[in-house]
């Protein structure tokens, strides 16, 4: 496992994660793994003001999500883990640069396109003992995708930063349905929509999904071109 490998090398594991939903899911998994002894009991730092605010909502409104049983069970709350630290201020965030090992940092944004994770990458990518662990889909053109594609330098803050840290990807944590799941969902429609616009995702995947919707379900799906516009009328 990537976290154990970072610990073995005496490094820090940085996890770029989306602030809403993904960070809280990762905290739950890390808490469970530490409880079971599958990863070391090292400090976990959440360094994202938005993620901290959302986590507080998870704690306050535990009855509204699936983690409720854990929140009610003594010693099992993933958001009050004794190893967990919330770093809200900019000064606290910058202090994490001094860490030399045995720590996990969770920071946004999830695709490394901005946010506090940027300065963590700036400081960690040149270190062979550190690890960057991606836990979500990385879109084309993002720093996350370029790192996963094996680029040996990354342009940040006007500088070319060498990539010497280990770059890892954990599959199975995407919040999006795949093509098969989407088709299963679409088959449940009592009446098919008159028009369907596919505006999210990469071109190749959208084209494949559009073809399936049109040929297998008889939908009228459209992939709009850039700046293309449509007029919709009631009853059409």
N, C-alpha and C positions, 0 to 999 in steps of 0.2 A: 504494500500500500504506500501511496505517495507520502503520506504524513510520517509513517514509520521510517521511510527512507531519508526524509529530511532530518528527522531526529537522529538517525544513525550517523549521518554526516555532520551532526552538530549545527545544523542550519535552522533557518526560519522558514516556515511554510506560509506563503501569501495566497489567499483565496479571493480572487475578484468575484463578487457576488452581487446580484441585484438586491436592492434595499428592501423591496416589498415581496415577501413570500419566500424567496430563495434563501436569504440570510437566515431566516427563522427555521427553515427546513434543515439547513446545514448545521445550525446550532443543536437541533434535535438529534441529528445523526452523530455529531461529535460527542455530545453528552452520553448517548447510548454506547458508543464505542469506548469511551473512557471508563464507563461503569463496568463494561464487560472485560476490560483489560486488553482490548485489541489495539489501542493506541495509548501512548504514554500520557500520564496526568500532567500535562504541561499547560501553561497559561494560554487562554484564548482571548484575543483582543478584537472587539467589534469597533471598527474605526469608520463609522459613517453616521452622521447625525440623523439622517432620514431613517436608516435601518434601526437605530436605537429608538426613535420615536415609534416606529411601527412595532418593534418588539414590545414596547410598553403597552401598546394597544392589545397585543396578543396576551400579555399578562393580565390586563384589566378585564378583557372580555373573553375569558377562556371558554365560555359556553358556546361561543360562536364558531369554533374551529375544531378540527379533529384531534388536537393535542390536549383537549380538556381532561381526559383520564390521567395523563401524565402530570398536569398542573395540580391535580387534586391528590396525587399520591406523594406522600412524604419522601423527600430525598430524590424524587424523579423529575423535578421541574427543570427542563433544559435551559430555562432563561434565568435561573438563579444558581446555576452550577458554580461551585466554589472556585473553579478555575477560570470563570468568565469575568472579563473586565470590559466595561463600556467607556470608550474614550470619545467624549463629546467635543471638547475644545480643540482648537488648532494646535495649541501648545502641547497638549497631550498626544495628539496625532504625530507631531514632529518628533516627540521623544522616543517613539518606537523605532526610529532610525538607529538608535544606539544599541538595540537588541542584537546580540551576536549568535543566538541559538536557542533551541528548546522553547519555541513559541509558535503560535498560529495567529495570523492576522487576517481578519475578514474585512474587506473594504470594497466600496463601490467606486466605479461602475463595473457591472458584470462582464462587459466586453472591453474594458480598459480604454474607453473612449474619453474619459474625463473623471473628475472626482478625486478623492484622496488616494485612491489606489495608484494614481499616477506617480506620486512621489515615492510610494513603496516600490514600484517597479524600477524607478530611477535609481533607487538605492540598492535593490536586491538583485536585479538582473546581472550585474557584473560579478556576483559572488557564486562560485561553483558549489558551495555548500548549501545554498538556499534553493527553494523550490517554489515555482508558481503553479498553482493547481486550479484549472478552470473547471467549473461545475455547471456550465450551461452552454448553449449553442453560441458560436462565434460567427457573426455575419461577415460576409466578404467586405474587405476594406477596413475592418477594425484592427486595432493592435492585437487583440486576442487571436484573431484568425492568422495574422502574420506570424505571431509567435508559434502557433500550432503548426504552421507551414514550414517552420524551421529556419526563419530568418536569423542570421547571426548578429545583426545590429538593428536597433530600433531607434528611430528619430524621436527624441523627446526634449522639450525645452530648448530647441535649437541645436541639440548635440546628438551625435551618433553614439548610442549606448550599446556596448558589447553585451551579447546574450550568452552568459556562461552558466546561469542558473538552470536547474532541471525544469523542463516545461512538461506538465502533465495534464491529461484530460480525463475527467470522470464521466463516463457515459451513463445514461439512464435517468438523469435528473432534469431533463427538459420539461418545462411546463406546457409545451405545445403538443397537441395531438399530431400523430403522424398521418400519412396519407390514408392508410387502412382504417385508422380510428375515425378520421373525418368522413370517409365514405360510409362507415357503419352509422355514424350520426346522421348523415344526410338521408340515408335510406329510411329513417324513422319519420320523415315528413309525411303528413297526411296528403298534402297537395304541394307540388314542387313550386318553388318561386319562379316568377316570370323571367327574371333576370338575376344573375349572380355575378358580382364583380370580385375578382381575385386581385387584391391590391397589396397583400402582405406576403413576404417570402422571396426567395431567389427565383430568377426567371425559369430555370430548368424545372424546378419543383412545381412552380405554378402551372407551367405548360402541361406537365404530366397529370396534375390534378384536374385541370380544365378538361383534358381529353377524357379522363375517366368519368367525370360528371356528365359530360355531353353524351358519350357513347354508351355508358352503362346505365345511367339514370335518366337520360333524356333531358337534362337540364340545359338551359341556355346560359353558359358561363362565358364571361368576357374578361380578358386581361387588358386593362386600359393602358394606352401608351402614355408616356410622360407628357403632362399638361393637357391630355385629352379630356374633354368635358362631355357630359351627357345631360339631357333634359328629361326629367321624370315627371309623368303626368298621372294623376289619380285614375285608377282603373286600367292603366296600361300594364 
